[in-house]
Amino acid sequence: MTTAQFSPFLSAYLVYLVAVLSPGPANLAIMSTAMAQGRRAALVLALGIFAGSFTWAMAASLGLATVLRHYGQALNLLKIAGGLYLLYLAIKAARSALRKNQPTMQKDSPIRSQQTGAIFLRGYLIHLTNPKSIFAWVAIISLGLPPNASLSSVTMVVGGCLITGFCVFCGHALLFSTARAARLYTASRRYVDGTLALLFGAASVKMLTVSL
């Protein structure tokens, strides 16, 4: 595979990395669980969230693979939808960066009073019921796949993003189970959100201008 052929895949990976790192229900749930209940509970929750992401990834990739093989024009519509969604995330991140006070995270009961399966299921439902998940996968796959996308191309995009998501979710569980990491995030939250706003905005402009 040449550099030019791999470039769309790399763009999809980078956009997904930004999306999966952005503040949202899943990441906030992992962070709050890590700080309130410890590393084990946070890892179990992270695995449940990853399972939800895997579910949406399979649904989006299988559906898009069929559509893109028969209707190349659908790619432009998907890119417009993905671009508008990324614009929404940019505005949301910018508003968070301008907010001085960080939203208060809710603490759950100690892990000893919960079963591992219940924590996993909670993580799975958090991601499965989050509209951001399916729209993010639609945006990522449409950005990284050409109109005549093959099954191997779909597998490459989805597989790379799933590996990234697994590392990020579990990484949050490990990092935010320490008091020092929690303090660092709290201190730099506005700078992180400002950077995310710029990255989402740039990705949105790219997708919308290519589609029009």
N, C-alpha and C positions, 0 to 999 in steps of 0.2 A: 504494500500500500504506500503510495506516494504521500509527500507532505500535504499537497493540495487536497488529496482525497481524505486525509485524516483530519484536516482543519475543521470541518463541521462537527466531527465527533468531539474534538478538543473544546470547541465553543460550547457544546452541550454540557460537557463535564464541568467547565468553569461556571456556567450559569447555574447548574444544579448545586455545585459547591456553595455558591453564594446563597442560593435559595435555602439549602438545608442548614446553613449556619445562621440564617436570619431569625430574629425573635419570633416566636409563634407558640401556639398551644403545646405542641410536642416538646420543643426545647425547654420551654418554661416549666413544663411538668417534670421533665428529667432533672432540671436544675433544682427545683424546689424539693423534689423527692430526695435527691442526693444530699442536700443540706439538712433536711428535716429527719430523714430515716436512714441515711447511710448509703454506702456503696452498693451493697447487695440488692437492696430494694430498687435503687436507681438503674442498675444493670438489667434487672428483670423487666422493669418498665420500658427501658430502651429496646429490649428485644421484642416486646409487644408492639411498640411503635414501628420498629423495623418490619415486623410481620404485616402491619397495616400498609406500610409503604410498598412492600412487595406485592400485596394484593392489588393496589391501584396500578402499580407498574405493569403487571400482567394484563389487567383489563385494558389499560391504555395502549400498550404495545400491540396486543393481538388485534384490537379494533383498528388501530391506525395502520397496521401492516396491510390489512385487507383494503382499507379505503385508499391508501396511497398507491397501491398497485393498479387500481381501476380509475381513480379520479385524481389526476395530478393537480387540478385546480383546488382541491380541498386543502392542499398544503398551504396555499396563500391564506385561506380562511383561518386555518389553525394558527398560522403565524400572527395574524391580526389579533386573534383572541389571546394568544400568548403574550404578545406585545402589550396589549391593554392590561393584562393581569400583572405583568412586570411593572408597568407604570403605577398601578395601584400599590404594589409593594414598595416602590420607591417613595411614593407620597406618605405611606404609612410609616416607613423608616425615618423619613425626614421629620414628621410630626413627633415621633418618639425622641429624636435627637434634640428637638427644640424644647421638649418637656424636661424641666429641671428635676422633678421628683420621679423616681422609679416606681412603677406600679408594685403594690405589695403582693408578694407571693403567698398563696395559701399553703399552710402546712398540714400534712396528713397525719393520721395516727401512726404510732410506731409499728414497725414491720412485724413485731412479735404477735400483734393482734390480727394480722392478715395472712392469708394463704398466698403462696407464690403464684398459684394459678389466677387468683383474683387480681393481683397486681399486673400480671401479664395481660389479662383480658382488658383491664382498664387502659393500658397503653395501646392495645390494639384498637379499642373503640375510639380513643382520642384521635388517632390518625385516620381511622376509617370514616368517621363522621365529620372530618374537617374538609370543607370544600377546597381549601388551598392545595391539598394533596393531589387530587385528580387533575386540577387545572395546571398545577406545576408540572406533572408528568406529561400532560398534553403539550405544554410549552416546550419542555426539554426535548421530547421526541421529535416534534415538528421542526425544531431548530437544527437538530443533528441529522435528520434523514432527508435524502433527496426524494423527488416524486416517485422514482422507480426503486425504492428501498427494498433490499433483499432481506431475507430472514437473518442472515449473518450480520447485516448492518444493524438491524433492530436489536439483536442479541448483544452486540458490542456496545451500543449506546446504553441499553438498560442494565447490562451487567456492570459496566463501569460506574454508573450512577448508584446502583444498589450497593456496591462495595464501598463507595464514598459515603453513602448514607449510614451504613453499618458502622464504619469507623467514627463518623461524627457523633452519632447517637451514643455509642458506647464511650467515646472520648469525653463527652459531656458528663456522663455518669461518673467517670473516674475523676475528672478534674474538679467538678463542683462538689465532690464529697469531701474536699479539703477546705478548711476555713480560709486559707490564704487565697485560693483561687476565687472564692466567692467575693472576697474583699476587692480583689483586682478587677473583677467584672463590674462590680458596683461603681467603682471609681472611674472606669473608662467606658461605661455604657453609652454615653452621648457621642463619643468619638466613633465607637463601633457602629452605631446606628447611622451616623452621618456618612460613613464610608459605604455602608450598605445602600443608602439612598442614592449615592452617586453611581454605584455599580449597577443597581437595578435600572436606574434612569438610562444609562448608556446602553444596556442590553435591550431595553424597550425601544429606544430610538432605532437601534440597528434592525430589530425585527420588523418594526412598522415601516421603515423606509425601504427595506427589501421587498416587503409584501405589496407596497403601493406602486 
